[in-house]
Amino acid sequence: MDQIRTKNALKSSLNYKCISKLGLLTQLEGHQGCVNCLQWNGNGSTLASASDDYQVILWDPFLQKVKTTIKTLHRGNIFSVKFIPNCNDDIVATGAGDWSSHTYNVTTGKQLTSCICSQGRIKRLAVANDVPSVYWCASEDGCISQHDMRMSHECPHGKSKTTLVTVYGDLGKKIEAKCLDINQLRTEQLAVGANDQYVRLYDRRMIQSLSSFAVKYPYPKKYVSEYDAVLNDANNALQYFVPGHTHLNDNDPIPNRQKSYVITYLTFSPDGQELLVNYGGEYVYLYNLANQADNAFINIPKVMKVPRENGEGSSTDLIDDPVPVPQLTLPDKVVQLKLKANYLFEKEDYTGAIILYNEAISIHKCSVLFSNRAAAYIKRRWNGDYYAALKDCVSALKLEPNHMKAHFRLAVCLYELDKLKDSKMYLDQFTMKYPSYKTSAAYKYLHSDLLNAQSINDKSDGKKTRETLDTTSNVLDALHIEQTQKINVEKYFRNRAKDYDRRYYGHCNTSTDIKEANFFGNHNQFIVAGSDDGLFFIWEKNTENNLLILKGDSSIVNCIQPHPTEFLLATSGIDNEVKLWSPLPDDVDNTCVIKQYTTTATLNQRRMMADPFEVILRNMRRTAQFGPDSIDLAAIRDQYGIDEFNDCRMS
């Protein structure tokens, strides 16, 4: 057993060494346009690439030369290429911007089939290794289609018989499907990404049951047991996943300018237990399918032991008797990481501090580390940071229910996430538990901001309610009952969406809708993704920390595909070349490495931050109560949870 552990440790160490030495091996030249997609065959002996030049090139990656070139009959940019399984790697399928998908014989270059059923660009294909001669398409007409080469097929003018499922948005209208993937270990599982923030996970065996699934609000109590059985079938057929801060509940206020989302790529982990998703205008998120995470807002009452009714709750009779805080002894390495992180925090290097807290938490999970990392997120204020801080506060309180700093920071996060009633409730609970801190500056300003925001909301609630009711009435009058049902179904699954497990950031994904992210390493312990700045990023999966940034394109890296068995990466983007990356010898200078991670990540973050209009509104709200000559509330807000609140400084 010790020998096995030693061997695994050596392999892991070797992989990290390989990552640190990863550099450009060669450039494969042959395309005359942007290379939009890459695909390895099963054993990694062949790499297929397809381009705006309508060609598919098959490469020998080890001899670094062209095996064959297929001049396709497409008349639009090719966005996806796949080897058809169980065909000896002799057939490839392609999907393109001309609304068609084709299959070709690799040896002869002859077109075998063509389908023009789609009414939109085909952005991604998928195959299942145990399903021969079949491929699936995601197209911008909102349809996921299934194609079996063994069956004759004629493209009809109406709804295609190849359509497996249609993706609808919150208004009951079709939205563009952008990507899909099949779980190779459970090939009934089909994941779909579209022009919104929700990942849809279908069970292909049960998709037909969704067509008859009806949601009625409300339904008679006497039908509860019968209806619950129907709901269980539906939940087995379809699940939703979404980053918690991007999800709107039915009761949430609708923002004036809601951010648009698009999922540019998703893929199952090789072990089938995880789903990696790349979001346009956002980050790369990892969802754990085996141990699915609830939304952090749902978990708050569990750790705070707060009875809630319709999601609102009450601030009375909520306080448990104070419990002495346990004094835990941390491992020496964790103590050193914590001290270094605290030092960086005080120097306002919040990203550097977060990186060290990440490493410490991966070694030993304890409340103080989660709470300190939450403070760093609150101070940094990047997109999604307040929600990440909220998740950390929940984790800290789960480990230590009487963690004072985590409790206060939780109220801060809820305020920043526009959960005003909940923020007020937990702030009230905080002062009941810790009454001496009611005189602190941080408490006073958070309390004032909450009162001010609530006052503004109360003044506008009546008008907003009337407008909403009128609009809804007009819309429902104009919509068909079938569309109303689609809206209800969409709400049902969205409100049951599961949350992310980890997130990876530093890159920028705003310019293209085909940007990939993938697992890498012998144990899939790394995450890789391209970026709009011509770079690609490599993160450690468990800690979320960035390990390496490489210059991969003169403009944008879209595609990044790991070799199935070797420590080898293929990338492509706006340039006409395909690039291969492998570990370089120690005596070779790696000229592609970018060393300034924090600077690079900060610049990319600025490109993806919320628009200035939202910042202006927030500043107006903060100064509305006190006037233009009042104390600088923005500066005080910057201190929430840490400096102004003396006992909430770093632990």
N, C-alpha and C positions, 0 to 999 in steps of 0.2 A: 504493500500500500504506500509506504514512504517513497519507493522508487517511482510509482506512478505520479505522486504529487510532485516530486522533483522534476520528472520529465515534463509535466504540464507547466510547471513554473518556468522551466527553461524555454519551452515553446512560446509562452506568453512574453518572456523577456526578449526573445528573438523577434517577435512581431513588433514590439515597441522600437527595437533597434532598426527594423526594416522601415517603419514609419518615419523615423527621424532621418533616414538616408534616402527616402523616396525622391526620385528626380526624373527628368525627361530622358527616356531611353531612345526614342526615335519619333520621327514624324512620317506618317504614311500619306503620300501625295498621289492624287488621281482624280479627285472630285473637282468640279468647276463651279461649285456653289456651297452655301452653308451646309454643314453636315448635321442634320436634325435628329438622327437616331443611330444607335449602335446596338448590336446584339451578338453575344457569344453563342456558339452552339454548345451542346451539352457537355462535351469533354474539353472545350476550350481550344480545339485545334483550328477553329475558323472564327474570324470576326467579320460580321456583316455591318456595313454602313450604308446609309441612304441619304439623299441630298436634294437640294433645290434644283439640281441638274437632272432630276428624274432618273438617276442611275442608282443601282445597288451594286456595291463592290464587295467581294468576299476576299478577305486578306488571310495570308498565313502570318500570324503574329510573331513567330519565331524566326522565320526566314525574312520577315518584313518585306513581303512582296505581294502583288495581286495574284490571287488564284483565278478569279474570273470576274467579268463585269456583265451585269444584266442591264440592258437599255430598256427600261420599262415603257409601257404605253400610257403612263400617267401624264396628265397635262396640268398638274399642280404639284406644289412642293410635297415631297414624301416626308411624312411625320413619324412613321413607325414601320419597323421591319421585324419579323419574327420567323424563326425556323419552325416549320410544322412538325410536331412530334411524331415519332414512329415512322418516319419516312427517310431514314438514313441521312438526314441533313441534306436531302436533295431537293427539298421544296421550301420556298420562303413565301411568306405573305407580306403584303405591303398595304398601307393605308395612307391616303394623301388628301391634299387640299382641293382636289377635283371631285370630291364627294364619292370617291370609289375606292374599293379594296380589290386587290388582285392577288393571284398566286402564280408563281413562276417555277419552272424546272431549273435548278441551278446548273445542271450539266449542259443543257441545250439553250437555256435562256428563253425558252418558249413560254408564253402565257398559257396557263392551264385554266383559270377561271377568272371571271370579273363580275363584280356586283356593284350596281349603281342605285341600290335601294335608298341609300342615305340621302337626306335633304340638307346636309351640312358637311363641313370638313371633317374628315376622320382623323382624330388626333392620337389615338393609341390603340394598339392591338394587344391581345393576351392569348396564351395557349395553356393547356393543361397536359402535363406529361403523360397522364394515364388515359387521355381521351384522344385517340388517333384521328388525324385529318380534320380537326375542328379548330377554329379560331374565333375570337370574339372581338368586336369593334366598339369603341366609344366615339360617338360623333356629335357635332355641335347642333344637331337637330334634337338633342336630348335623348336619343335612343341608344340603348345597348343591344347590339345584334349578335346573333350566333350563326356561324356559317360552317356547314359540313360539306367538305369537298366530295364526299361519296354520294351526295344526294343531288339530283337535278334541281335546278332553280331558275326561275324566271322573275325578273324584277318587275313588280306590279306598279301601277300608278298610285294606288291607295296605300293603306298601311301594309308594310312588308310582313310576310310570314316569318322573316328572320328576326324580327324584333322580339327580344327577350323581356326587356323592361324599359319603361320610359321614366325619365327623371323630371320631377316637378318641383317648383320652388314654393315659397310661402304664399304666393298669390294664386296657386293652383294652375300656373302656366308652366309649360316646358322650359327648362333651362339647359344651357349647353353642357354636355358631358365632355370632360377633358381627358380623363385617364381611367384606367381600370387595371386590375390584376387578379389572378387566380391563385389561391393558396395551394401550393404544389403538394402539401401533405394532407390537405382536406379540400379536394378539388370542387366540392360543392359550394365552397365559400368564394364569393365574388365581391370584391371591393370596388367601389366606384367613386370618383371625384368629379365635381362639376363646378359651375360658376357660383358657388356659395361656400360656406365654411364647414359644411357637414359631410363627413365621410359616411357613405352608405354601404353596409355590409349585408349582402344578400346570401341566403341559402338557395342555390339554384333549384334544388329539389322542391322548394315550397313557394317559388315565385308566383305560380298560378293562383295560390290561395290568397295572395294579396289583392288580386283583381276583384275579389268578392268581399274583401275586408271593408267594413263600414264602421265609422265612428260617429256616434250621436251624442250630443251634449245637451241636456243630461239624458240618461236612460232610466226607466222605472226600476226601482229597487228589486222588484220581484224577478227581474231578468238578470240580476247581477251574476249569479253563478253560471248561467248559460253564456252570458256575454264575456265573463272572465275566461272561459274556455276558448272563445274566439280570439280574445286578446293574447292569450298564451301562444296560440298558433301563429298569430301575426308577429309576436316578439321573437319567435324562433326563426321566422322567415326573414326578418329585417331588423337590423340594429343601426343606430346612429352614434357617431363619435364626433366630438367638437372641443376645441380649446375653450375652457369655461368662460373666459372673459369675452369671447366673441359671440356667445349664445345669449339670446333674448328670451326670457320667459314671457308667458302670456300677460302677466301682471306688470312687467317692466315698462317704464316710459319709453316711447319710441323716440330715439334721438332725431334732432332736426336734420342731420346729415349722417345717415348711417353708412359706415364704411363698406365698400364692396370687397368681396373675397373671391378667390379662385384657387382651386387645388390643381397644381401643375403636374404632380406626379405622386403616385403611391405604390408601395410594394410590401408584400409580406416578407417577414424574416424567413430564412431557410428552414428554421425549425417550426414555422407556422404559428408561433405563439405571439408574435408582435406585428404591428403594422406601422410603417414609416411613411409620413405624409409631408410633402413640400407645399407650402402655401405661398401664393403670390401676394406680395405686400406684407408678408408675415414671416414666420420662421419655419423650421423643420420640426415636426412633432412626432413623438413616439407613443403609440397606444399599445397598452398591454391587453391582449385578448384573453389570456388565461386568468388574469387577476384584474378585472376591469375597475377603473377608478370612478367614483362618484364625483359629481361637480362639487367644488369646495364649498359653495353656498349651502348645499344640502348637508355637508359634514359639520358645519359650524354648530348647529344645535346639539349634535351628538357629543361633541367635546365640551360644550359649554353647559350641557344638561338643561337646555332651555325648552320648556313646552311651547309649541308653536301652533297657531291656528291659521290655516290658509297662507302660510309662509310669512306671517307678520310677527306673531309672538307678543309677549308682554314683558315689561321691565319690572314687574312686581313678583315677589316671592320666588326669585330665581337663584338666590345665593346659598351655596353650601357653606357649612362651617369651614373656616380656614384650616387648611391642612399644612403641616410643616413641610417645607420644600426639602426634598432629599438632596444631600450633598454627595454627588457622584464623583468618583475618581476617574478621570479620563486617561486613556493611554498616553504615554509620553509624546508620541508622534503627533497625536491629535492636539495636545496642549500646545506644542510648538507651532503647528499650523494655525491654530486659533489665535495665538499671540501675534504671529506675522500678519494674519488677516486683519486683526484689530488695529495693528499699526498702519496698514494700508488704508483702512477705513478712515482713520483720523487724518491721513494725508489726502483724503478725498479721492483716492484711487479705488472707486467702488467696484469696478470690474475686476481689478486685481484681487480685491478682498473676496469677491464672490467666487473666483476661481479657487482660492485656498479653502474657503468654507465648503465648496463642492467636494474637494479632495478629503477634507476632514470628515464630512458626513458619509462619504463612501466607506470610510474605515469604521466609524462609530456614530450611530445615530443618537443624538441627545437633544433635549429641548433648547439648550443655550445656543447650540450651533444653528438650529433652524431659526430661532428668534434673531440671532445676529445677522444671518443671511437675509432675513426679511427686512431688517433695518437697512442693509446695503441696497436691496432692491428699491425700497422706498426712497432712498436718497438718489439713486441713479435715474429712476423714472423713465426707463426705456419702454418701448411698446410691450405691453404684457407684464411689466415688472410688478405693478400693483397686485395683479392677480397671482403671480408667482409668490409674492410676499404673503398674500392671504393664505395660499396653500401651505406655506412654511409656518405661519401662525397656527393654523389648524393642526399641523404635525406636532408643533411644540406643545400645544395645549393637550393634545392626545397623550403625549408622554408625561406632561406635568400640568395638570389642570389648574394649578395656582400660579402659573408663570405670569407675573405681573406685566412684564414688558411685552410679551406676546399678546396679552389681552388688550393692552392699549393700542398696539400696532394693528391688531385686527380691526379695531374701530376706525383707525385711520384709513386702512385699505378699503373698508366698506364705504367710507365717505368718498374716497377718490374714484371708486367704481360706481358711484351714483346710487348706492344702496343706502339712502339717507335714513329711512326708518330703522333699518337694522343697525346702522352705525350709531344712531341715537340710543337705541335699546341697549347695545353692548357698552356704550360709554356710560349710560346710567348704571348699569350693572357694575362697571369698573369703579365708579365713585362709591357705590355701596360697599364694595369689597375693600377698597383702599381710599377711605374718605380724606386722608391727609393730603392726597394729591389733587384735590379739587382746587387748590390755590395755585397750582403750577401754571406757568405761562402756556405750555403746550395744550393742557386741558382747556384752558379758557378760550384759546383761539379756535380749537377744534369745535368746542361747544358753540361758540359764536357763529362760526361758519355753518354749522348744522342748522342753527336757528334761522339764519339768514336765508339759506338755501330752501328750507322748509317753507318760510314765509313767501318766497318767490313762487314756489310750486303751488302753494295754496291759492295764491291770487290768479294763477293761470289754469288751475285744475278745471274750474267750471267751464271756461271757454274751450279748453282742449277736449273735455268730455263731450260737449255739444258738437264740436267739429268732428270728432271721431265717430259719434253716433250717426250724424248726418251722412258722413262719407261712407260708413259701413252700409247704411241703409241703401244709399244710391248704388253702391257696388253690388250688393246682393240682389237688388232689383234687376240689375243688368246681367248678372251671371246666371248661367244654367245651374241646376241643382247638382249636376255631376261635378262641376268645378268647385262648388261649396264643399262637397264631400272630399275632394282632393285636398283642399285647404285643411279640413279637419284631420285627415290622415297625416298630413305633413306635420301639423301641430302635435299630434299624438306622439310620433316618433321623435321629433325634436326635443320635446320636453322630457324624454327618457334617455337623452344622449349621454354617453359616458365621456369622461374627461381624459386629458392626456396624462402620460406618466412622466415624460421628460421632454425637454425642448433644446434645440440647438440653434445658435444665432451667431452673427458676425458677418454673414454674407448678405447680399441684396438680391431680392427676387421681385422685380417690378416690370421688367421690360419685355419678357417673353413668357408664354404660357406652356412651354414644354421643358421647363427646368427640372432636372431630376435630383433625387437623393437616394442613396443606397447604403446597404450594410457592407462592411469590408473587414477582412481579417479571418484567421483560421477559426475563430469562435465568434465571428461577427461582432467583435468588441469595439469596432470603429464605425463611425458614420461619415459619409462623404457627400458633398453637394457642391454644385457650381454656383456662380455669382455673376451679377451684371457688370462687375468691374474687371472681368477677364480672369478672375482668380477661382480656385476651388479650395474648399475647406475640409479638413479632417478633424473630427472630434472623437474623444473617448466616449463610448456610449454610456457607461454607468455614471461617470462624474459630470458629463455634459461639457467638459473642458476642451478647448481647442488645442490640438497637438501640432498642426502644421497648416500653413497656407502656401499654395504654389501658384505661380503665374501660368495659366493654361490656355489663354487665348488673347488676341489683341483687343477683343471687345467683350464678348460674353461666353462663359462656359455653360452650355445647356445640358450636355450629356456626360454621364460619368458611370461607367459600367465595369465592375470588378470581374476579373477572370474567375471562372468557377473553381479552380484548384490552385493556381499559382498566385504569388504575391505580385500581381500585375494589374494595372488600371488602364482603361481606355477612356479618353475624353475627346469631346468635340464641341464646336460652337459655331460662331459666326465665320471663323476662318475656314478655308477649304480643306484643311488637313485634319487627319485623325492623329492624335498623340497617344503614345504608349509610355507608361510610367512604371519604373521598378527601382529597387534599392540600388544606389550608386556605390562604387568602391570608396573606401575612406579617403583615398588620396585625390578624389575628383571633387572639384568645387561645384556646389549646387547653385547655379546662378538663378534658378527659378524660385527660390525660397523668399517669401515675404516675412520679415521678422517683427514688424510693428503690428501685432494683433490688436491691441487696444485702440490704436489710432485708426486702423482699417475698419474695425468693427464699429467704432463711433461714427465714422464718416458714412458707412452703409446704413447705420441706424437712422441718421438724420434724413437720409433719402426716403426711408420708409415710415417716418413718424407721421402722426396725424397732421392734417392741414392746419395752417396758421389761424383759420377762422375759429377752430375749436379752442385754441389757446387764448384768443381774444375774448371769447365768451367766458372762459373760466376766470380770467383776470377781472372782467367786469363784475362777475358774481362775487368775487372775493372783496372787492372794494365798494360794493353797492351799499353796504350797511354803514361803513365808516367814513366814506367820502374820500376825495383825492388827496387830501392832506393828512390822512390818518397814518398810523403805523404801517410799515411794509409787511402786509400779511403774507405775501409770497415768500419773503425771507423766513418768516416764522413757520410757514408750511413746510419749508425745506428742512426744518429741524424736527418735524413731528417724529416722535418715537425715539429720538436720540438725544441731541444736545440740550435743547431747552428743557427737556423733561429729565432732570438730573438722574433720577433713579432708573431711567430707561436708556442710559448710555450703554455702550457695548459691554457685554458681560465678560 
